[in-house]
Amino acid sequence: MATATKTRTTVRPLDDRVLIKPSEADERTTSGIFLPEGAKEKPMTGKVIAVGPGKLSDDGTRMPVTVTKGDTVLFGKYGGTEIELDGDEYQILRESELLGIVKD
């Protein structure tokens, strides 16, 4: 009897693109009030899951991406492309769409 095994989908971004797992939206305000689903703000930070090899310059060399896997980054509210993989939400953005790296 054969059994089905669930495999995880892997994505390798191209050029200077970055795959990000957005942070969870806040469930309540700083004063403790619970927010309904429609009132939650879209997260603007996330963890870098994978990075591409870098942008190809005019002379044919690769310019490496400055963020690395595991970095927490800040990005624009409506930037990039939202995708769903294996039931999880991700965003793919170009490195130029990233606003900064969050240091704890």
C-alpha positions as protocol buffer text, in pm:
chain_id: "A"
residue {
  index: 1
  type: MET
  ca { x: 0 y: 0 z: 0 }
}
residue {
  index: 2
  type: ALA
  ca { x: 148 y: 335 z: -107 }
}
residue {
  index: 3
  type: THR
  ca { x: 128 y: 634 z: 121 }
}
residue {
  index: 4
  type: ALA
  ca { x: 122 y: 992 z: 7 }
}
residue {
  index: 5
  type: THR
  ca { x: 381 y: 1222 z: 153 }
}
residue {
  index: 6
  type: LYS
  ca { x: 333 y: 1596 z: 162 }
}
residue {
  index: 7
  type: THR
  ca { x: 629 y: 1788 z: 24 }
}
residue {
  index: 8
  type: ARG
  ca { x: 707 y: 2152 z: 96 }
}
residue {
  index: 9
  type: THR
  ca { x: 724 y: 2385 z: -201 }
}
residue {
  index: 10
  type: THR
  ca { x: 1053 y: 2569 z: -233 }
}
residue {
  index: 11
  type: VAL
  ca { x: 1102 y: 2898 z: -412 }
}
residue {
  index: 12
  type: ARG
  ca { x: 1434 y: 3039 z: -529 }
}
residue {
  index: 13
  type: PRO
  ca { x: 1393 y: 3409 z: -613 }
}
residue {
  index: 14
  type: LEU
  ca { x: 1548 y: 3537 z: -935 }
}
residue {
  index: 15
  type: ASP
  ca { x: 1783 y: 3835 z: -978 }
}
residue {
  index: 16
  type: ASP
  ca { x: 1751 y: 4086 z: -692 }
}
residue {
  index: 17
  type: ARG
  ca { x: 1420 y: 3955 z: -559 }
}
residue {
  index: 18
  type: VAL
  ca { x: 1366 y: 3858 z: -196 }
}
residue {
  index: 19
  type: LEU
  ca { x: 1110 y: 3612 z: -50 }
}
residue {
  index: 20
  type: ILE
  ca { x: 967 y: 3742 z: 278 }
}
residue {
  index: 21
  type: LYS
  ca { x: 739 y: 3588 z: 540 }
}
residue {
  index: 22
  type: PRO
  ca { x: 541 y: 3890 z: 672 }
}
residue {
  index: 23
  type: SER
  ca { x: 504 y: 3933 z: 1048 }
}
residue {
  index: 24
  type: GLU
  ca { x: 166 y: 3857 z: 1201 }
}
residue {
  index: 25
  type: ALA
  ca { x: -77 y: 4149 z: 1222 }
}
residue {
  index: 26
  type: ASP
  ca { x: -138 y: 4286 z: 1571 }
}
residue {
  index: 27
  type: GLU
  ca { x: -444 y: 4129 z: 1730 }
}
residue {
  index: 28
  type: ARG
  ca { x: -492 y: 4413 z: 1977 }
}
residue {
  index: 29
  type: THR
  ca { x: -396 y: 4773 z: 2031 }
}
residue {
  index: 30
  type: THR
  ca { x: -130 y: 4887 z: 2277 }
}
residue {
  index: 31
  type: SER
  ca { x: -407 y: 4965 z: 2525 }
}
residue {
  index: 32
  type: GLY
  ca { x: -536 y: 4604 z: 2503 }
}
residue {
  index: 33
  type: ILE
  ca { x: -841 y: 4642 z: 2279 }
}
residue {
  index: 34
  type: PHE
  ca { x: -891 y: 4342 z: 2047 }
}
residue {
  index: 35
  type: LEU
  ca { x: -910 y: 4432 z: 1678 }
}
residue {
  index: 36
  type: PRO
  ca { x: -1158 y: 4272 z: 1438 }
}
residue {
  index: 37
  type: GLU
  ca { x: -1013 y: 4115 z: 1122 }
}
residue {
  index: 38
  type: GLY
  ca { x: -1108 y: 4413 z: 903 }
}
residue {
  index: 39
  type: ALA
  ca { x: -937 y: 4668 z: 1130 }
}
residue {
  index: 40
  type: LYS
  ca { x: -596 y: 4499 z: 1143 }
}
residue {
  index: 41
  type: GLU
  ca { x: -318 y: 4687 z: 967 }
}
residue {
  index: 42
  type: LYS
  ca { x: -118 y: 4508 z: 703 }
}
residue {
  index: 43
  type: PRO
  ca { x: 225 y: 4419 z: 848 }
}
residue {
  index: 44
  type: MET
  ca { x: 521 y: 4614 z: 714 }
}
residue {
  index: 45
  type: THR
  ca { x: 797 y: 4393 z: 855 }
}
residue {
  index: 46
  type: GLY
  ca { x: 894 y: 4036 z: 784 }
}
residue {
  index: 47
  type: LYS
  ca { x: 1168 y: 3775 z: 791 }
}
residue {
  index: 48
  type: VAL
  ca { x: 1376 y: 3704 z: 481 }
}
residue {
  index: 49
  type: ILE
  ca { x: 1326 y: 3341 z: 376 }
}
residue {
  index: 50
  type: ALA
  ca { x: 1531 y: 3336 z: 53 }
}
residue {
  index: 51
  type: VAL
  ca { x: 1725 y: 3579 z: -166 }
}
residue {
  index: 52
  type: GLY
  ca { x: 1815 y: 3576 z: -533 }
}
residue {
  index: 53
  type: PRO
  ca { x: 2172 y: 3585 z: -667 }
}
residue {
  index: 54
  type: GLY
  ca { x: 2164 y: 3961 z: -731 }
}
residue {
  index: 55
  type: LYS
  ca { x: 2097 y: 4197 z: -1017 }
}
residue {
  index: 56
  type: LEU
  ca { x: 2295 y: 4156 z: -1338 }
}
residue {
  index: 57
  type: SER
  ca { x: 2486 y: 4476 z: -1417 }
}
residue {
  index: 58
  type: ASP
  ca { x: 2549 y: 4618 z: -1765 }
}
residue {
  index: 59
  type: ASP
  ca { x: 2897 y: 4463 z: -1781 }
}
residue {
  index: 60
  type: GLY
  ca { x: 2761 y: 4114 z: -1702 }
}
residue {
  index: 61
  type: THR
  ca { x: 2865 y: 4085 z: -1336 }
}
residue {
  index: 62
  type: ARG
  ca { x: 2625 y: 4012 z: -1051 }
}
residue {
  index: 63
  type: MET
  ca { x: 2570 y: 4277 z: -786 }
}
residue {
  index: 64
  type: PRO
  ca { x: 2501 y: 4077 z: -468 }
}
residue {
  index: 65
  type: VAL
  ca { x: 2189 y: 4139 z: -258 }
}
residue {
  index: 66
  type: THR
  ca { x: 2265 y: 4318 z: 71 }
}
residue {
  index: 67
  type: VAL
  ca { x: 2007 y: 4131 z: 282 }
}
residue {
  index: 68
  type: THR
  ca { x: 2059 y: 3771 z: 393 }
}
residue {
  index: 69
  type: LYS
  ca { x: 1835 y: 3486 z: 492 }
}
residue {
  index: 70
  type: GLY
  ca { x: 1704 y: 3541 z: 846 }
}
residue {
  index: 71
  type: ASP
  ca { x: 1717 y: 3923 z: 839 }
}
residue {
  index: 72
  type: THR
  ca { x: 1409 y: 4114 z: 956 }
}
residue {
  index: 73
  type: VAL
  ca { x: 1326 y: 4382 z: 700 }
}
residue {
  index: 74
  type: LEU
  ca { x: 1094 y: 4678 z: 666 }
}
residue {
  index: 75
  type: PHE
  ca { x: 900 y: 4717 z: 340 }
}
residue {
  index: 76
  type: GLY
  ca { x: 625 y: 4934 z: 195 }
}
residue {
  index: 77
  type: LYS
  ca { x: 264 y: 4852 z: 275 }
}
residue {
  index: 78
  type: TYR
  ca { x: 162 y: 4781 z: -85 }
}
residue {
  index: 79
  type: GLY
  ca { x: 492 y: 4676 z: -242 }
}
residue {
  index: 80
  type: GLY
  ca { x: 579 y: 4344 z: -398 }
}
residue {
  index: 81
  type: THR
  ca { x: 363 y: 4049 z: -493 }
}
residue {
  index: 82
  type: GLU
  ca { x: 170 y: 3842 z: -240 }
}
residue {
  index: 83
  type: ILE
  ca { x: 182 y: 3466 z: -292 }
}
residue {
  index: 84
  type: GLU
  ca { x: 59 y: 3162 z: -102 }
}
residue {
  index: 85
  type: LEU
  ca { x: 272 y: 2849 z: -67 }
}
residue {
  index: 86
  type: ASP
  ca { x: 157 y: 2543 z: 125 }
}
residue {
  index: 87
  type: GLY
  ca { x: -107 y: 2752 z: 303 }
}
residue {
  index: 88
  type: ASP
  ca { x: 136 y: 3025 z: 420 }
}
residue {
  index: 89
  type: GLU
  ca { x: 138 y: 3385 z: 297 }
}
residue {
  index: 90
  type: TYR
  ca { x: 462 y: 3529 z: 155 }
}
residue {
  index: 91
  type: GLN
  ca { x: 570 y: 3836 z: -40 }
}
residue {
  index: 92
  type: ILE
  ca { x: 826 y: 3862 z: -317 }
}
residue {
  index: 93
  type: LEU
  ca { x: 987 y: 4204 z: -348 }
}
residue {
  index: 94
  type: ARG
  ca { x: 1279 y: 4353 z: -536 }
}
residue {
  index: 95
  type: GLU
  ca { x: 1565 y: 4458 z: -312 }
}
residue {
  index: 96
  type: SER
  ca { x: 1501 y: 4822 z: -413 }
}
residue {
  index: 97
  type: GLU
  ca { x: 1149 y: 4796 z: -260 }
}
residue {
  index: 98
  type: LEU
  ca { x: 1293 y: 4717 z: 83 }
}
residue {
  index: 99
  type: LEU
  ca { x: 1312 y: 5018 z: 313 }
}
residue {
  index: 100
  type: GLY
  ca { x: 1559 y: 4888 z: 570 }
}
residue {
  index: 101
  type: ILE
  ca { x: 1688 y: 4609 z: 792 }
}
residue {
  index: 102
  type: VAL
  ca { x: 1548 y: 4600 z: 1146 }
}
residue {
  index: 103
  type: LYS
  ca { x: 1814 y: 4548 z: 1413 }
}
residue {
  index: 104
  type: ASP
  ca { x: 1697 y: 4423 z: 1754 }
}
